[in-house]
Amino acid sequence: MTKLSGGEALAKSLVREGCEVVFGIPGIQIYGLVAGIRDEPGIRMITTRHEQATTYMADGYARVSGKIGVAMVVPGVGIYNAASGLTTAYSRSSPVLLIAGQIPREHIGRGLGGIHEVINQTNVVSTVTKWQYMALTPREIPYAVSEAFRQMRTGRPRPTMIEIPPEVAVEREEVQLRDTAPISRIVPDHKQLDKAVRAITKSDFPLIFAGGGVARSNAEAALVELAEATNIPVMTSGGGKGVIPDSHPLCYGSCISPSAEQYEFNQLFEVMQSADLVIGVGSRFALGNPAGESSVLININIDDAELTRIQANTIPLHGDAKATIEALLPLLKEANAGDRPSPAAGVAAARKLIAYYDIAEKEPQYPILKMIEDTIPDEAVIVWGVSQFGMYARTHYKVNHPKTYIDSGYSLNLGYSFPTALGAKVACPDRPVVCVVGDGGFMFAASELSTAVKYDINVVTVLFRDDDYGNVSRDLNEFFGGTYETDLHNPDFVSFAESFGAVGMRAEDPMDLQKLIPKALELEAPVIIDVPITHMQLPRPRLIRHLYSSPWTTPQEGLIQRT
Amino acid sequence: MNTGAKAVMNTTVQRKNKTVIIEVEGQVDGTNSRKLYSTIQTSVKHHDKIVILDLKKLKYISSAGLRVILLIARTLQNQKTQLAACSLTNEIQKIFTISGFHQLLKVYNTREQALAALQG
């Protein structure tokens, strides 16, 4: 036991959990916490310009490093601002800890109108966090931190929040610091494993569908071993991109979600539809299993709520992805489960058909995406904003290294990509990090250019500019009689970047990126590359085209029939 | 094109001695490729020497269908049965060429040519 302030206890507890950086904004109710971090070796704070960036950066940091990202904000409005980053992290099951201040203890819940007061502020983020705790004394802080980290390291990793009133941050008392909580990886019941092995050996058209849970479990190598040991090809969800190299001969590639593409010439959907056995690994199967009840679904998921939700014909395997695959492998080898023809030729044939059909569908985005793919180094981390190029990247950008593809999941929120890219770069300072974003999304968090320059966070940002919320404008034009207030008044992005001390470049044509991106990466500085695309007519993103058949996307004469 | 509805596929099987000719008509995609597989599986006996897929009336085949044909090809290869396709339409020829399938499977212009080549 040692006599510590709450701020000191927090800093020391975070360091014990392996935390090296906190993304935050200092403020009146968290002075004690800020001082604690300032004075503790081995941990530092990066101050952002808006609280939204604290959690976005923490998320980017977590996704690339495999560690837990930590953000810190003042109470009330600080939490509201930080909540947007938590929604993205929640949608991608990313472990982000939000440390939030509170109003003075005796005023909590009384509605006296204190600084930054929000009554029941936990409720602001309760739907996007898996665990919340308020520490009312310094001695509770080691427990709060240890438990928050344990929560994010076990089960489905999702954000958590700790609230600390200002008195707690500065009071001193005897505090018992804690060691990191031991983590046991869950392995499914042996009978279920045997059942799964029998099903796999009997199947003729098996398929592995890998989601983001593979990355969260650091199970990438195990997944590849599973595919190779069983000669079963792999398809990934958007969240699972990179868990197996796209160049691997057993990798079909990614689909945004299995059922979303059924209305197109989509080879991946049809391959999955024809499977007689689907091994889901760490995927929520957002819109179901195209193969349906005629296939056996072996569902490997750490979240027991997901196990039997998708279909009745399921062999649930409740467990950690890596531990479950490692438990299956010797059983599969013993059963000669790999004794089947290699599917590599079929995978190669499918990939060629995908490329053929999609070129016709995706002009003019496709050549630009392909050029970006050929230009950006293979090991680079790319954070894809919510834009046309971001949507196409979900299925068609080739990713060959784990934890190098980042998107916003079903959150699909504008504004996430630039600060998330900054957080990713903090996690991997020696690796190129590129943010691909539209002008609409970039301006949500453009002030973080200041953060990038201050802390030498050298992200290259490819900023596609059409001076419009282009997708919205097109849809309003097509279906609602005309666009309305979607045009954007933008700064000169080159001058804008330079005004912060960053580097600004401008492409005359998108294909100029072929020369500009390598030049930008060499500079080792924050760079904005302004890419005007006002002349391009961009069709509706085909990958969410099915959403446009929803009646609520067009004007109606009466009420919409409920189904 | 996969609209979610089940694609229509019909097969006709003819057998003469140890040669099996399977005519595939319609479309083969994710909704019915396993049906094609089980048809071929049940139609071909272990002692058959030649299997010809006559694709004259096939309008479309997706990766799911190609996957089936590949698996059949490997299975037949193990039992030393020859497999070939014939009478491809322009559309199917394009799919075979784009996918590289024309290098994985023997393809002939007509049924007669296929028979002559494999029986000879």
Interface residues (C-beta under 8 A of the other chain):
Chain A: D204 F205 Q262 Y263 E264 F265 N266 Q267 L268 F269 E270 V271 M272 Q273 S274 D276 P290 S294 P341 P343 A345 G346 A348 A349 A350 K352 L353 I354 Y356
Chain B: M1 N2 T3 G4 D29 G30 T31 S33 R34 Y37 S62 S63 A64 L66 R67 V68 L70 L71 R74 T75 I95 I98 S99 G100 F101 L104
